[in-house]
Amino acid sequence: MEETSANSANADISSIFIYSCSEDNCYAIIFLFSRNFRANSVLNDLFWQLTMKKDRINDRILQELKINGRIANAELADHVGLSPSACLRRVQELEKAGVIKGYRAVINNQAFGLGFVAYVGVGLNEHSTKSQRAFEHALEFINEVKECHNVTGAFEYLLRVETADIKSYKAFHADVLGAIPQVRTITSHIVMDSPKDERA
């Protein structure tokens, strides 16, 4: 790696020009850093994002881990064409940068007794931050709600709900979701089939 540094016209900002080649790619980037801690943190995150972007080896690593998060490092290295040490270093860098947020088990919901899935649009009775926070807080304790997304459009939230069957969903609709004070409208979209679901 070669580095050259130069002071910016702004005394609070400095820059480093970095040109680097690894066993699979080369990149050149100007990395700005600040004496201000908060600004430096943001710039550091940007540095990680830019240096890892458009890297075909990292893309292959991520694809393999999405298929099998428990794959042994030696096997992963063989699949992507790296040495085990280089592969492990890349995985650790992806974890450090927040690209890999964690590893989870994929559950067979039907075997677990949760074969019924619905996407539910929820409209609130008030368009306020207080109302949104209260609604989001209420969902934290509801196990049937697996995902909650604040969206644009005719309603404020889109939920992914999983229950045992239609009867259980009806009870959830009336007695749980419908009982939250902030809820004004509920629109249910029942999943009949999932031709593509990368979480499965």
C-alpha positions in Angstrom: 0.0 0.0 0.0 1.2 3.5 -0.8 0.0 6.5 1.1 0.6 10.2 0.6 -0.9 12.9 2.8 -1.7 16.5 2.3 -3.2 19.2 4.5 -6.5 20.7 3.4 -7.2 24.4 3.1 -9.5 23.8 6.0 -7.3 23.2 9.1 -9.8 20.8 10.6 -9.8 18.4 7.6 -6.8 16.4 6.3 -6.6 13.9 3.5 -4.8 10.7 2.6 -4.5 9.4 -0.9 -4.4 5.6 -0.8 -3.5 3.3 -3.7 -3.7 -0.4 -2.8 -3.5 -3.7 -4.6 -4.4 -7.0 -3.0 -4.4 -10.5 -4.5 -7.7 -9.9 -6.3 -8.2 -6.1 -6.9 -6.7 -2.6 -6.8 -8.3 0.6 -5.8 -7.4 4.2 -5.3 -9.2 6.5 -2.9 -8.8 9.8 -1.1 -9.7 9.4 2.6 -10.6 12.5 4.4 -10.3 12.7 8.2 -11.2 15.3 10.7 -10.0 16.3 14.2 -13.6 16.3 15.1 -14.4 12.9 16.6 -18.0 12.7 15.3 -17.1 13.8 11.8 -14.1 11.4 11.8 -16.5 8.5 12.6 -18.7 9.3 9.7 -15.8 9.6 7.3 -14.3 6.4 8.6 -17.6 4.6 7.8 -17.6 6.1 4.4 -14.1 4.9 3.8 -15.1 1.3 4.6 -18.1 1.5 2.3 -16.1 2.9 -0.6 -13.1 0.5 -0.3 -15.4 -2.5 -0.1 -17.7 -1.5 -2.9 -17.6 -3.3 -6.3 -15.2 -6.0 -5.0 -16.1 -9.3 -6.7 -14.4 -11.4 -4.0 -16.4 -9.8 -1.2 -19.5 -10.3 -3.3 -18.8 -14.0 -3.6 -18.0 -14.3 0.1 -21.3 -12.7 1.0 -23.2 -14.9 -1.5 -21.7 -18.0 0.1 -22.5 -16.9 3.6 -26.1 -16.1 2.7 -26.4 -19.7 1.5 -24.6 -21.2 4.5 -23.7 -19.0 7.4 -22.0 -21.9 9.2 -19.6 -22.8 6.4 -16.1 -23.5 7.6 -13.5 -20.8 6.7 -11.3 -23.3 4.8 -14.3 -24.4 2.7 -15.4 -20.7 2.1 -11.8 -19.8 1.1 -11.8 -22.7 -1.4 -15.1 -21.6 -2.9 -14.0 -18.0 -3.5 -10.4 -18.7 -4.5 -8.5 -17.3 -1.6 -6.1 -18.6 1.0 -7.8 -19.4 4.4 -6.0 -16.5 6.1 -6.9 -14.0 3.4 -10.5 -15.2 3.5 -10.8 -14.9 7.2 -9.4 -11.4 7.2 -12.0 -10.4 4.6 -14.8 -11.8 6.6 -13.6 -10.0 9.7 -13.3 -6.8 7.8 -16.9 -7.2 6.5 -18.1 -7.8 10.1 -16.1 -4.8 11.4 -17.6 -2.5 8.7 -21.1 -3.6 9.5 -21.7 -5.2 6.1 -22.2 -8.5 7.9 -24.5 -7.7 10.8 -24.8 -11.2 12.2 -25.6 -14.9 11.6 -29.0 -16.5 12.1 -30.7 -19.9 11.8 -33.5 -20.2 9.2 -36.6 -21.7 10.8 -39.1 -23.9 8.9 -42.2 -22.1 10.1 -44.6 -24.8 9.1 -42.6 -27.4 11.2 -42.7 -24.8 14.0 -46.4 -24.4 13.8 -46.4 -21.0 12.0 -47.6 -21.9 8.5 -49.9 -18.9 8.0 -48.3 -15.6 6.7 -49.9 -12.3 6.0 -48.6 -8.8 5.1 -50.6 -6.2 7.0 -50.9 -2.5 6.2 -51.6 -0.4 9.3 -52.9 3.1 9.3 -52.5 5.3 12.4 -55.1 7.6 13.8 -52.5 10.4 14.2 -49.6 11.4 11.9 -47.2 12.3 14.7 -43.9 11.1 16.0 -45.5 10.4 19.4 -48.1 8.1 17.8 -45.5 6.3 15.7 -43.2 5.7 18.7 -46.1 4.4 20.8 -47.2 2.0 18.0 -43.6 0.7 17.4 -43.1 0.2 21.2 -46.3 -1.9 21.4 -45.1 -4.2 18.6 -41.9 -5.0 20.5 -43.9 -7.4 22.7 -46.0 -9.1 20.0 -44.4 -12.3 18.8 -46.6 -12.7 15.8 -45.1 -9.6 14.1 -41.9 -10.7 12.5 -41.2 -7.5 10.5 -42.3 -3.9 10.8 -41.6 -1.3 8.1 -42.5 2.4 8.1 -43.6 3.0 4.5 -45.0 5.7 2.2 -48.5 5.4 0.6 -52.0 4.8 1.9 -50.9 3.5 5.4 -47.9 4.2 7.7 -46.7 0.6 8.4 -46.3 -2.7 6.6 -46.1 -5.8 8.9 -45.1 -9.4 8.2 -47.3 -11.5 10.5 -46.9 -15.2 11.1 -49.5 -17.4 13.0 -50.5 -21.0 13.1 -53.6 -20.7 10.9 -56.4 -18.3 9.7 -58.3 -18.8 13.0 -55.2 -17.7 15.0 -54.7 -14.7 12.6 -58.3 -13.6 13.1 -57.8 -13.6 16.9 -54.5 -11.6 16.4 -56.3 -9.2 14.1 -59.1 -8.4 16.5 -57.6 -8.9 20.0 -54.0 -7.9 19.6 -53.3 -5.6 16.6 -56.8 -4.0 16.7 -56.5 -3.3 20.4 -53.5 -1.0 20.0 -54.8 2.5 20.6 -52.9 4.2 17.7 -54.3 1.8 15.1 -57.0 3.3 12.8 -57.1 0.9 9.8 -55.8 -2.7 9.1 -55.5 -4.1 5.6 -54.6 -7.8 5.4 -52.8 -9.5 2.4 -52.7 -13.2 2.9 -49.7 -15.1 1.4 -50.9 -18.0 -0.7 -47.5 -19.0 -2.0 -43.9 -17.7 -2.1 -42.2 -18.6 -5.4 -39.1 -16.6 -4.2 -38.1 -16.0 -0.6 -34.3 -15.7 0.1 -34.9 -16.1 3.8 -36.1 -19.6 3.4 
